[in-house]
Amino acid sequence: MKNLKSSVSIWAVSCAGLGRIPFAPGTFGAAAGAGVAWLLNSSAAWQWAVTAGAFAAGLIFIPKAQEELGQQDPPVIVIDEFCGALIAFAGFPCLTWLQWTIGFIVFRLLDIVKPPPIRRLEKLPGAWGVLLDDLAAGGVARGIVYWAVLKNLH
């Protein structure tokens, strides 16, 4: 039974296998989150519900995946990028493709570079450290999207 639970954990935190893509798995996980936000574009409530559900799944399944893989934040775990991208876009119903692209690039840059204090969050133990740095990057990207894109480009 442990193998089944481990397989389910890896499947969940890899966003149904996206984390197993051998190059840029985090970008694919973030693209999935941005894509889900786009698909649910007409309903901010559903966007936030999916974000909360993915975050809860991360809290549940990341510790099991960490134990199985023997690493704190292995590349296969991309549910954090998925959640961060959802945070960046949830509740913005009127973004153009260009604005989505800008927001996505800003999120990925913040997630990769991890400027202070975002970097400090990844030092938290367990699933919290894996998830919160990406949620913070998503929140900062969200602020930049709001300020730069919605406030100044309309």
trRosetta pair geometry for C-beta under 8 A, 3 or more apart (Angstrom, degrees):
i j d omega theta_ij theta_ji phi_ij phi_ji
1 4 5.6 -53 -156 35 45 113
1 5 6.4 42 150 -16 73 104
2 5 5.7 -57 -149 40 34 110
2 6 6.1 35 153 -20 68 107
3 6 5.5 -53 -144 38 31 112
3 7 6.2 34 156 -21 65 105
4 7 5.7 -53 -146 36 30 111
4 8 6.4 29 154 -17 64 105
5 8 5.7 -54 -147 38 31 111
5 9 6.2 35 152 -22 65 106
5 64 6.4 -105 146 -162 99 145
6 9 5.5 -53 -147 35 32 114
6 10 6.4 28 157 -15 67 104
6 64 6.4 -153 -107 160 56 105
6 65 7.7 125 -155 -97 68 51
6 68 4.5 126 -145 -97 115 145
7 10 6.0 -52 -145 38 31 106
7 11 6.1 33 154 -19 64 109
8 11 5.6 -55 -145 39 30 114
8 12 6.2 30 156 -21 65 108
8 61 7.4 -117 122 -123 78 120
9 12 5.8 -57 -147 36 27 109
9 13 6.3 8 164 -4 66 110
9 61 4.4 174 -140 -161 73 91
9 62 7.9 -179 -171 -59 102 13
9 64 3.8 -121 -111 98 157 121
9 65 4.6 -163 144 -58 109 79
9 68 6.6 146 81 1 134 139
10 13 6.3 -62 -138 46 28 97
10 14 5.7 17 164 -11 65 119
10 65 5.5 131 -85 -116 58 103
10 68 6.7 -88 -57 85 106 150
10 69 7.7 121 -99 -50 106 111
10 76 6.6 -19 -155 145 92 136
11 14 6.2 -67 -139 45 20 103
11 16 6.2 23 -178 -110 82 40
11 17 6.8 -14 -135 -49 69 71
12 15 7.9 21 171 -72 30 31
12 57 5.5 -137 179 172 122 115
12 60 7.9 -42 128 85 158 100
12 61 4.2 -95 86 -141 135 177
12 65 7.9 -137 66 -49 90 126
12 79 6.8 8 141 -68 71 142
13 19 6.8 -8 118 -6 71 161
13 57 7.9 -171 -76 136 60 95
13 58 6.7 96 -112 -120 86 66
13 61 5.1 -160 -47 116 96 114
13 62 5.5 120 -105 -89 134 63
13 65 4.6 -68 25 -27 152 163
13 76 7.0 70 105 122 102 85
13 77 4.5 -35 158 -123 118 78
13 78 7.2 123 154 34 63 51
13 79 4.8 -90 -143 -7 54 121
14 17 5.5 41 121 -89 121 16
14 18 6.0 171 158 51 73 59
14 19 3.2 -117 -138 36 79 114
14 20 5.7 33 -169 -26 143 84
14 25 7.8 -55 -148 -173 85 130
14 76 5.0 -42 -93 173 107 85
14 77 6.9 -79 -76 -96 58 30
14 78 6.0 53 -146 25 42 97
14 79 7.6 -34 -22 -37 13 86
15 18 4.3 -21 81 31 108 119
15 19 6.2 118 28 -25 83 92
15 28 7.9 -174 73 120 134 91
15 29 5.2 150 6 -122 146 86
15 32 5.4 141 167 75 148 164
15 78 5.2 -68 4 85 116 105
15 79 5.8 161 -55 -81 87 65
15 82 5.3 151 -85 -60 134 142
17 20 5.1 -46 -166 26 68 118
17 21 7.9 92 143 -38 72 76
18 21 6.0 -24 -173 -9 50 112
18 25 6.4 133 138 -160 71 82
18 28 4.5 -162 -176 125 108 116
18 29 5.3 147 110 -76 130 67
18 32 5.8 -104 -62 -32 169 142
18 78 5.6 -94 96 68 104 151
19 25 4.7 70 -143 177 46 133
19 28 7.7 -166 -72 78 36 114
19 29 6.3 32 -73 -64 80 120
19 75 6.6 162 -172 132 89 63
19 76 4.0 90 138 -170 119 48
19 77 6.0 70 -135 -33 153 9
19 78 4.1 -168 -81 -4 96 108
20 25 7.1 114 16 -113 13 131
20 76 6.0 27 -73 -126 61 96
21 24 7.1 -34 109 73 118 62
21 25 5.0 157 59 -97 86 78
21 28 5.2 75 33 -1 149 162
22 25 7.8 32 -69 -53 3 99
24 27 4.0 -16 167 26 111 121
24 28 6.3 118 115 -20 84 87
25 28 5.6 -56 -152 38 39 112
25 29 6.3 41 151 -20 70 104
25 75 5.1 109 42 162 133 97
25 76 6.8 -53 154 -105 167 31
25 78 5.4 -124 146 -66 95 131
26 29 5.5 -52 -146 37 35 113
26 30 6.2 34 154 -17 66 105
26 75 7.1 -93 -38 -151 90 79
26 78 5.7 -167 -106 -120 46 97
26 81 4.7 154 -163 -61 75 153
26 108 7.7 132 122 -135 104 90
26 111 6.8 -172 162 132 132 135
26 112 7.9 143 100 -78 147 85
27 30 5.7 -52 -145 39 32 111
27 31 6.2 36 152 -23 64 105
27 81 7.6 -93 -67 180 16 155
27 108 6.2 32 -108 -124 85 133
28 31 5.5 -49 -143 35 32 114
28 32 6.5 38 153 -22 62 100
28 78 6.7 -15 80 -164 83 163
29 32 5.7 -51 -153 30 32 113
29 33 6.7 31 150 -16 63 103
29 78 2.7 -155 -69 165 148 116
29 79 6.9 -101 -159 -56 130 21
29 80 7.5 43 135 59 146 56
29 81 3.8 97 99 72 113 119
29 82 4.9 -85 174 -47 89 81
29 85 7.8 172 124 -1 67 128
30 33 5.6 -53 -152 37 36 112
30 34 6.3 34 152 -16 68 105
30 78 7.7 -105 -27 -174 59 103
30 81 4.1 -78 -58 167 79 108
30 82 6.9 -135 -88 -75 32 36
30 84 6.6 -40 -112 76 95 102
30 85 4.3 137 -160 -54 70 130
30 104 6.9 129 141 -154 115 88
30 107 6.4 168 -160 113 132 124
30 108 5.9 158 95 -82 170 91
30 111 7.1 -151 -79 13 140 165
31 34 5.6 -53 -144 41 33 110
31 35 6.0 38 153 -23 65 107
31 85 7.4 -143 -47 -117 14 170
31 104 7.4 48 -97 -151 65 133
32 35 5.5 -54 -146 36 29 115
32 36 6.4 31 155 -19 64 103
32 78 7.8 85 32 129 128 122
32 82 5.5 -31 85 -111 106 99
32 85 7.7 128 69 59 54 148
33 36 5.8 -51 -147 34 31 109
33 37 6.5 32 152 -18 63 105
33 54 7.7 148 -109 146 102 175
33 81 6.5 -157 -2 128 134 64
33 82 3.9 159 -62 -159 108 48
33 83 6.5 -110 -116 -22 142 14
33 84 6.9 98 96 62 170 55
33 85 3.2 128 92 67 122 114
33 86 4.6 -101 -172 -37 105 78
33 89 7.9 151 136 28 87 119
34 37 5.6 -53 -150 37 33 114
34 38 6.3 36 150 -22 65 104
34 85 4.5 -83 -48 173 76 128
34 86 7.8 -140 -70 -68 37 46
34 88 7.4 -26 -93 71 90 119
34 89 6.0 106 -129 -14 69 150
34 100 6.6 119 -176 -176 118 105
34 103 7.7 153 -123 100 120 106
34 104 5.3 10 -96 -97 160 111
34 107 8.0 177 -70 46 116 153
35 38 5.5 -52 -148 34 33 113
35 39 6.3 33 153 -19 66 104
36 39 5.6 -52 -145 37 33 112
36 40 6.2 11 159 2 66 110
36 47 7.9 140 127 -125 87 72
36 50 6.0 -146 152 142 131 156
36 82 7.7 42 17 -167 135 95
36 86 6.6 -26 80 -92 113 104
37 40 6.2 -69 -143 53 27 95
37 41 7.0 69 146 -78 59 67
37 47 5.5 57 -129 -134 74 115
37 85 6.8 -138 -8 134 131 87
37 86 5.3 172 -64 -123 110 60
37 88 7.8 -99 -39 73 172 76
37 89 3.8 92 150 93 158 128
37 90 5.9 -109 -127 -71 112 60
38 41 5.5 -4 -165 -53 37 110
38 89 7.4 -35 -53 157 64 154
38 100 6.7 35 -86 -128 114 150
40 43 5.4 -73 -180 60 85 91
40 46 4.5 -135 -160 102 127 115
40 47 4.8 167 107 -70 126 76
40 50 6.6 -179 -14 1 165 141
41 47 7.9 60 -92 -65 25 125
41 93 5.9 114 168 -136 79 63
41 95 7.9 -124 -137 41 118 92
42 93 6.5 68 -113 -136 37 113
43 46 3.9 47 108 15 122 110
43 47 6.5 165 100 -15 66 82
44 47 5.3 -53 -148 35 37 116
44 48 6.3 32 157 -14 69 105
44 90 6.2 100 -150 171 75 78
44 91 4.1 57 -134 -103 120 66
44 93 7.0 -79 -52 -53 96 101
45 48 6.1 -58 -149 40 28 105
45 49 6.2 30 152 -21 64 110
46 49 5.4 -53 -141 38 34 114
46 50 6.2 34 159 -18 67 103
47 50 6.1 -56 -150 36 27 107
47 51 6.4 29 150 -20 62 108
47 86 6.5 174 -178 -167 85 95
47 89 7.3 -117 -160 105 138 82
47 90 3.8 166 137 -132 124 91
47 91 6.4 -148 76 -38 141 57
48 51 5.4 -51 -146 36 35 116
48 52 6.3 35 155 -19 67 103
48 90 5.4 113 -68 178 67 143
48 91 7.1 41 -50 -51 104 101
49 52 5.8 -53 -147 37 30 109
49 53 6.3 30 153 -18 63 108
50 53 5.6 -55 -145 39 32 113
50 54 6.2 31 157 -18 66 106
50 86 6.5 -140 100 -137 99 146
51 54 6.0 -56 -146 37 27 107
51 55 6.3 29 154 -19 63 108
51 83 6.0 102 -153 -145 75 75
51 86 4.2 -177 -93 127 98 135
51 87 6.2 116 -144 -66 138 66
51 90 5.8 -49 -35 -59 142 152
52 55 5.6 -54 -147 37 30 113
52 56 6.3 31 155 -18 65 106
53 56 5.7 -54 -147 37 30 110
53 57 6.3 32 153 -19 64 105
54 57 5.5 -51 -147 36 33 114
54 58 6.4 40 151 -23 63 102
54 79 6.0 -169 180 -170 96 97
54 82 5.7 -124 -174 113 147 116
54 83 4.9 -171 110 -81 119 90
54 86 6.8 130 41 5 145 155
55 58 5.6 -52 -153 32 32 115
55 59 6.7 32 151 -18 64 102
55 83 5.3 100 -74 -128 77 141
55 131 6.5 100 -141 -165 79 141
55 135 7.4 49 -109 -84 119 131
56 59 5.7 -50 -150 34 35 112
56 60 6.4 29 153 -15 65 107
57 60 5.7 -60 -149 41 32 109
57 61 5.7 -4 168 8 71 118
57 79 6.5 -124 99 -159 104 148
58 61 6.6 -70 -126 51 22 87
58 62 5.2 27 -179 -31 66 117
58 79 4.6 -176 -88 116 100 129
58 80 6.4 107 -134 -71 145 67
58 83 6.5 -54 -25 -31 147 143
58 127 5.8 147 143 -169 81 118
58 130 7.1 -152 179 98 115 114
58 131 5.0 116 132 -86 145 126
59 62 6.8 -29 -108 24 14 109
59 127 5.0 142 -122 116 45 152
59 128 7.9 38 -112 -66 89 63
59 131 7.1 -36 -66 -19 71 158
60 63 7.8 -91 166 28 22 98
60 64 7.8 -4 143 0 60 115
61 64 5.6 -61 -156 42 49 112
61 65 6.0 46 151 -20 79 107
61 79 7.5 92 73 -4 118 163
62 65 5.6 -60 -144 41 34 110
62 66 6.0 38 157 -24 69 105
62 77 6.2 65 -124 -139 92 136
62 79 7.1 -128 -69 55 100 128
62 126 7.0 115 107 168 112 75
62 127 3.7 125 70 -108 133 98
62 130 5.4 -169 -159 57 147 151
62 131 7.1 -126 -33 -41 162 103
63 66 5.5 -51 -144 34 31 115
63 67 6.4 33 156 -19 64 104
63 126 5.4 -7 -90 -156 98 108
63 127 5.5 -69 -43 -38 81 105
64 67 5.8 -53 -150 35 31 112
64 68 6.4 27 154 -16 64 108
65 68 5.7 -56 -144 40 32 110
65 69 5.9 11 164 -2 69 115
65 74 7.6 -127 147 42 104 114
65 76 7.3 -144 -177 96 128 112
65 77 6.0 137 115 -83 146 107
66 69 6.3 -67 -136 50 23 95
66 70 7.8 126 169 -51 53 6
66 71 6.5 -116 -144 78 68 47
66 72 6.3 19 -139 -126 119 27
66 73 8.0 -13 -103 -64 104 38
66 74 7.8 170 -109 1 58 99
66 77 7.9 9 -66 -58 76 146
66 126 7.0 -147 23 -139 164 60
66 127 7.7 -136 -17 -66 133 69
66 130 7.8 -141 -68 -43 121 142
67 70 7.6 21 -179 -70 25 46
69 74 4.8 -84 144 -9 150 152
69 76 6.9 -168 -96 42 154 130
71 74 4.1 98 77 -56 138 95
72 129 6.8 -30 176 91 114 134
72 130 7.2 -171 156 -67 74 97
73 77 6.2 -106 -156 58 58 132
73 122 7.1 -29 -39 -164 159 108
73 129 7.2 -106 -57 114 119 100
73 130 5.0 169 -104 -108 99 92
74 77 5.8 103 66 0 69 96
75 78 7.8 16 168 -60 54 91
77 80 6.4 44 140 1 98 106
77 130 6.0 -41 134 -165 147 138
78 81 4.9 -40 -168 36 75 114
78 82 6.1 86 133 -27 78 96
79 82 5.1 -48 -149 35 39 122
79 83 6.4 41 152 -19 68 102
79 131 7.7 -33 104 -98 92 94
80 83 5.9 -52 -148 37 31 109
80 84 6.3 32 153 -20 64 108
80 130 5.2 -132 -62 149 141 81
80 131 4.9 -145 -112 -107 97 49
80 133 7.5 28 176 63 134 80
80 134 4.0 133 159 15 94 152
80 135 7.7 -91 -161 -32 80 75
81 84 5.5 -53 -142 38 33 114
81 85 6.3 33 159 -19 66 104
81 111 6.4 68 -112 -159 89 160
81 134 5.7 -113 -80 -144 41 142
82 85 6.3 -60 -153 35 24 107
82 86 6.7 24 150 -18 60 107
83 86 5.6 -56 -151 35 33 113
83 87 6.4 37 152 -22 67 103
83 131 6.4 6 61 -151 153 94
83 134 6.2 96 73 110 95 119
83 135 6.0 -34 125 -80 114 86
83 138 7.0 -113 122 -22 65 159
84 87 5.6 -51 -151 32 33 113
84 88 6.6 37 150 -24 64 103
84 107 6.2 148 137 -171 104 117
84 111 6.1 108 127 -87 163 124
84 134 3.5 -103 -52 163 130 89
84 135 5.7 -125 -93 -76 74 32
84 137 5.3 13 -158 73 134 98
84 138 3.5 -165 -166 -47 62 114
84 141 7.7 80 165 23 93 133
85 88 5.4 -49 -150 30 36 117
85 89 6.6 3 161 4 66 111
85 104 7.0 22 -134 -119 109 78
85 107 5.8 110 -101 140 67 162
85 138 6.4 -111 -47 -109 17 114
86 89 6.5 -80 -149 50 28 90
86 90 5.5 37 165 -45 72 109
86 138 7.1 5 62 -154 52 150
87 90 6.3 -37 -122 13 23 112
87 135 5.6 113 -36 -147 161 66
87 138 3.1 87 71 132 116 133
87 139 5.7 -49 153 -59 130 61
87 141 7.8 103 98 58 91 103
87 142 6.0 -89 140 -43 77 131
88 103 5.4 146 155 170 117 109
88 104 7.5 133 111 -87 151 43
88 106 7.6 159 -147 83 134 100
88 107 4.6 -55 -74 -80 159 132
88 138 4.4 -109 -43 -154 79 76
88 139 7.8 -106 -81 -48 58 19
88 141 4.1 -21 -119 97 114 121
88 142 4.9 -150 -133 -63 42 76
88 145 6.4 106 179 -14 84 141
89 92 5.8 -96 -165 37 58 113
89 95 7.2 -83 -144 12 96 157
89 100 7.0 33 -113 -127 129 85
89 103 6.2 111 -79 132 89 150
89 142 7.5 -129 -40 -102 26 88
89 145 7.4 -52 -93 116 57 178
90 142 7.9 -25 43 -113 75 129
92 95 5.0 47 132 -34 117 112
92 145 6.7 -66 -70 133 164 130
92 146 7.6 -139 -90 -84 122 76
92 150 7.1 -129 -137 -63 115 134
94 150 7.8 98 75 -116 106 104
95 99 4.1 -134 -160 94 90 125
95 100 5.2 112 134 -57 127 80
95 103 7.2 -32 -149 -5 151 140
95 145 7.5 -22 -104 -178 132 122
95 149 7.1 21 -123 144 97 143
95 150 7.9 -69 -88 -72 81 96
96 99 4.7 97 49 8 73 102
96 100 7.1 -132 97 -4 39 86
97 100 5.6 -53 -147 37 33 112
97 101 6.3 36 153 -22 65 105
98 101 5.6 -53 -149 35 31 113
98 102 6.4 33 152 -19 64 103
99 102 5.6 -48 -146 35 33 112
99 103 6.3 33 154 -17 64 106
99 145 6.9 92 176 -155 93 97
99 149 4.5 105 -140 -163 105 138
99 150 7.7 76 -150 -59 142 68
99 153 7.3 -176 -91 76 107 147
100 103 5.7 -57 -149 40 31 111
100 104 6.1 33 153 -22 66 107
101 104 5.7 -53 -144 35 30 112
101 105 6.4 27 157 -16 64 106
102 105 6.0 -57 -148 37 28 108
102 106 6.3 27 155 -18 64 109
102 145 7.0 141 101 -110 99 80
102 148 7.3 -130 150 105 139 124
102 149 6.0 158 82 -80 139 122
103 106 5.7 -56 -145 38 30 111
103 107 6.2 31 156 -20 65 106
103 141 5.9 99 -166 164 74 106
103 142 7.8 46 -149 -93 115 41
103 144 7.6 158 -116 89 68 95
103 145 4.2 24 -101 -92 110 126
103 149 6.9 -45 -56 -22 97 155
104 107 5.8 -54 -148 35 29 111
104 108 6.4 24 157 -15 65 107
105 108 5.9 -56 -145 39 30 107
105 109 6.2 31 156 -19 65 107
106 109 5.9 -56 -147 37 28 111
106 110 6.3 25 157 -15 64 108
106 141 4.6 145 110 -131 104 93
106 144 5.2 -146 179 90 156 144
106 145 7.0 -169 54 -56 146 82
107 110 5.9 -61 -150 40 29 108
107 111 6.1 27 155 -19 66 111
107 137 6.0 100 -158 140 67 99
107 138 5.9 27 -134 -102 114 58
107 141 3.8 8 -80 -92 75 168
108 111 5.5 -55 -143 39 31 112
108 112 6.1 25 159 -16 66 109
109 112 6.0 -59 -143 40 27 105
109 113 5.8 8 167 -2 67 116
110 113 6.3 -59 -127 49 24 97
110 114 7.2 83 167 -81 54 35
110 115 6.9 -64 -139 14 75 95
110 118 6.7 146 173 -49 93 174
110 137 3.9 160 117 -150 110 96
110 140 5.5 178 -144 79 158 125
110 141 5.7 -143 21 -56 143 97
111 114 7.0 9 -175 -65 24 78
111 133 7.6 110 -137 130 67 93
111 134 5.8 31 -122 -119 109 77
111 137 4.4 122 -74 143 68 168
114 118 4.7 -139 -157 103 68 109
114 119 4.2 104 141 -77 112 79
114 122 6.8 -26 -146 -10 149 134
114 133 6.1 -6 -126 -175 115 125
114 137 7.1 -67 -100 -74 64 120
115 118 5.8 65 64 26 52 112
115 119 7.1 -109 129 -20 9 101
116 119 5.8 -49 -86 30 56 106
116 120 6.7 53 -138 -19 77 102
117 120 4.9 -37 -173 25 78 122
117 121 7.0 87 135 -29 80 90
117 136 7.7 -97 91 -177 79 154
118 121 5.9 -52 -166 21 42 114
118 122 7.7 38 147 -19 67 97
118 133 5.3 92 174 -153 82 81
118 136 4.7 -178 -116 104 87 128
118 137 5.6 73 -143 -64 145 80
118 140 7.2 -71 -66 -8 127 142
119 122 6.2 -52 -163 24 42 110
119 123 7.7 44 145 -22 64 100
119 133 7.0 47 -104 -130 22 126
120 123 5.8 -53 -168 23 45 116
121 124 5.9 -24 -173 -7 52 114
121 129 6.7 164 145 -134 58 56
121 132 4.3 -125 177 108 123 106
121 133 4.2 167 86 -75 109 71
121 136 5.6 152 1 -4 162 144
122 129 5.0 72 -170 -179 38 88
122 130 7.4 60 -138 -89 77 27
122 132 7.6 -161 -72 71 45 83
122 133 4.1 -1 -59 -40 88 147
123 129 6.0 -133 77 -128 11 123
124 128 4.2 -79 127 110 129 107
124 129 3.8 -174 68 -72 69 79
124 132 6.1 32 32 35 145 135
125 128 6.4 41 70 47 53 110
125 129 6.0 119 14 -20 4 118
126 129 6.5 125 61 16 36 94
126 130 7.5 -76 136 2 41 101
127 130 5.5 -60 -151 40 42 112
127 131 5.8 24 159 -10 76 115
128 131 6.2 -68 -141 45 24 100
128 132 5.5 10 175 -16 67 120
129 132 6.7 -47 -114 34 20 101
129 133 7.1 20 -178 -16 53 107
130 133 7.7 -86 179 27 15 99
130 134 7.7 -9 150 2 53 115
131 134 6.2 -79 -164 44 37 103
131 135 6.0 29 154 -19 77 113
132 135 5.3 -53 -140 39 38 112
132 136 6.1 42 158 -21 69 103
133 136 5.7 -53 -149 37 31 112
133 137 6.4 33 150 -19 64 104
134 137 5.4 -48 -144 36 36 113
134 138 6.3 40 152 -20 64 104
135 138 5.4 -51 -148 37 33 115
135 139 6.3 37 151 -22 64 104
136 139 5.5 -51 -147 34 33 114
136 140 6.5 31 155 -15 65 102
137 140 5.9 -53 -147 38 31 108
137 141 6.2 33 152 -18 65 108
138 141 5.6 -54 -144 39 30 112
138 142 6.2 40 152 -27 64 104
139 142 5.4 -48 -148 30 31 118
139 143 6.7 32 152 -18 62 101
140 143 5.7 -51 -154 34 35 112
140 144 6.5 33 150 -16 66 105
141 144 5.6 -56 -149 39 34 111
141 145 6.1 38 151 -22 68 103
142 145 5.7 -50 -145 35 29 112
142 146 6.3 29 154 -19 63 106
143 146 5.7 -54 -147 36 30 111
143 147 6.1 19 159 -10 66 111
144 147 5.9 -58 -138 45 29 103
144 148 5.4 1 175 5 70 118
144 149 7.8 66 132 -7 62 94
145 148 6.8 -59 -118 51 17 91
145 149 4.9 -23 -167 23 57 128
145 150 6.9 51 142 -11 68 99
146 149 7.1 -18 -65 51 6 87
146 150 5.2 -36 -151 36 45 123
146 151 6.5 48 148 -21 63 104
147 150 7.6 30 -12 50 8 82
147 151 5.2 -31 -151 28 37 132
147 152 7.0 24 153 -9 57 110
148 151 7.3 30 -17 48 9 92
148 152 5.8 -47 -156 40 35 124
148 153 7.1 34 147 -21 58 109
149 152 7.3 6 -34 50 4 82
149 153 5.4 -38 -156 26 43 128
150 153 7.3 -24 -64 45 10 88
150 154 6.4 11 -169 -26 45 120
151 154 7.4 -82 -166 18 7 105
